[in-house]
Each structure stands twice: as C-alpha cells, then as structure tokens.
Amino acid sequence: MRVTLWGTRGSLPAAGPETVGYGGNTACVEVRGDDGSVLVLDAGTGIRRLGDALGADVTRIDVLLSHLHMDHIQGLGFFEPLYETGREVHIWGPATSEDSLRERLGRYLSPPLFPVRVRDLESHPELHHVEMGAFRVGDLEVRADLVCHPGPTIGYRISQNGHSMAYLSDHEPALGNGTLPKEPEWTSGFDLASGVDLLLHDAQYSDAEYVEHIGWGHSSVEQALAFAKAVGAGRLVTFHHDPTHDDAWIDAYTKRAVEAAEPSFDVIAGAEGASFEV
Amino acid sequence: MAQREIELILLRATARALAIPIWLMGLDGRLLYYNEAAERILGKRFDEVGDVLGEELATLFQATAPDGSAISAEELPINIALQKQRPAHLPMRICGMDGVWRRIEVTSFPVEGAGGRHLGAVAIFWEVETT
C-alpha cells in the first residue's frame, strides 16, 4: 500500500512562506491499497487537494475520521467527490452515547457555518459509526481502537499483505502515565501500533511546550520517539505539527530530538506531499 | 499482556493522581490497581500485591459488617457493581494486610465505556474510624 500525506498540520491551518516545507494544511492522509482501494484518514483542509487529484477510476472512497475536532473535518465540505454522482463515498467516525455521526457532522455542514447540508451532497455519502475492532475496506484490513485524546478519538491500524501502518494523529499516551513507555498494558495505542512498518504519530510539541499543555491530547516529539521505540515501529513519521512551528523549527527540533534519542528506526518529519510505500 | 481499554487506562491515571482511596477491578474479576491512598488502608503497596483474581482477593483483606457480623462476597459493593452493573454503597470493617481493623465506607460503580461496553468496576472508599 502507498501512504501519502495531504495535510500534516495540527489544530489550525498554517499557510505562509515559513511553512511551505512541511505544509499548512490540517490532517489528511491517503492510503491506497495494492488493489486500488482508497482510504482517506481524516478530512482536514488537506483533503481538498486530494479530492482534486483522485482519478476518475476511483469509484469508492472511504473517509475514516479519527475524531470530529475542527482541524480533522474542516476540509470535508470542500472534498469534490462529495458533490459528484457516480462516486460511492463512505464516511466513518466515532460513536458517542448521544448524537449520531450525521447529527454531529451536521453541526458544521449546515448554515450558518456552511451553506450545504449533509443531505444535499450529491454523492449521498453513507455515514457509519466505527465499531472498535477489525473490519475490511477492499483488500485493506482496518483495526480501530479508542486512544487518549479529549472526546471519543480513534486510532487506526491498516494492514495489507503482511505490512501495516498506524495512524495516531492526536494522541497523548503520556497522560497520567509516568512510566511511559515501560508498561505496554497501560499505554494508550500500544496494540494498534505494535510492530507496524510505518507509524504516523502526533508530535505537536517540544518537551517544554508539553508541560504547559498536559491533558490537551497531544505529544511532544520526544514522546513520539519514545512511543515508536516502545512499539517497535519500523519508521516514524511525526505528524500534527503545531501551527506556530515553522519549517526551521521542525527541522532543528526533530534533528536534536533524534540525536538525543538515537533511535534504531528512521524518523521523518511529516511533510505535505510526502509518500511512503509500506 | 494485551493493552487495556482506554477507559481503564484513563481511570488508572486519574486514580494515581487523586488522594482518595480508589480500587479498580477488571471485567474478569481481576484486581487491576489501587492507588497510594488505598495502600494506606489496605496495608500493602499495590506493587507488592500485583493484579490478582477474585478468589485470591480474599487473602488480601477480611471484611465484616460494622457490627462484626459476616458479609458475603456478593454483598461487597465492588462485586455488585461488577456483576449487576449498578452502583452500590456499604459501611463495613476490613482488616488489611497490616493486620489492623478499620471501619470504612465503600461506594462502587460499574465502568461503562464508549458504546455501553461493560469494562469493570471502581470502588472509592474512605476510613471512618480505626477500631
């Protein structure tokens, strides 16, 4: 499968000359299976360009939302396939004990926040609550589990032909876990990410910034490295960059953190447009 | 060992941060954790006890009604929360692993996770007086 990053920014789009290297669009990742199956992980602002780039041969698209914070759904209304008949679009998201996924998405996709309602989308997307556990989309096996982030938030593990990737875009495994990463049984996301070939993980903060944001649901670059090491990931792609971090900051901080951690795996700061074969 | 559900992970993190005694039990009747405040009443550090199953719990402490009469395992609030999935409260006396009898009050509630999954039970207790 091929994994392509269309948006790597967290919290808020960050357009500007200082962020062109890693990109300013919020979370969106395309996973294309060997059989042509297309999964889209999150619908941040990066999904607009993905929608324009999808070929006409893609007749089914499955959008898997990790959660419904704005930076993960803001691009949904600008995803062109939703306005096209002849495409089969499925949108998956976490359930809550109260409102349905349709009702919650409808709070954004309705006036006054957006002029088009979910029911008016020409593709008539099918909305699904994600059941925790495994399910299939084409030849891709998807495993979902709740992870540590405010509100119901899902991490995904996607596997095909013996290879796997994990997507933990918004994740704070260090919350209340003073022993991270020494207790796998008590570490959020551990099973999802265990032994994956490619791990996309939240790395919003520096260690110093994390101390000021404990409980906000995100990790530092150092914590992402420690988590990746604990789960035995083959490669780590840092993700969900803070909107205040420019290219120079991400380059310098990632380099310093990697030199300190001396990981045995590759560490790549996630950049918009980067693509990985898994 | 498989990773625990996120709701239990967060509950344990909360218990670790609080100064009120908390006991966390898994769905399979396994003791998952008790915090430092509970260690004082139970008379032994959790790390020395580990995660033990229900029948072994009887070796950790003795429990009676406040008047000293016997109470069954089924009457214990943690077991009611676990098995009947409803909150329960009970005044009782316990003798912890330090051999000291204490009068405590216990409130338990079931842990219902996202989607209504029954994941275990929590007991919050506090000492009323030492006898």
Interface residues (C-beta under 8 A of the other chain):
Chain A: P94 A95 T96 S97 E131 M132 D145 L146 V147 C148 P152 L175 G176 N177 G178 P184 E185 W186 T187 S188 G189 F190 D191
Chain B: M1 A2 Q3 R4 E5 I6 E7 I9 L10 R12 A13 T14 R16 A17 G113 A114 G115 G116
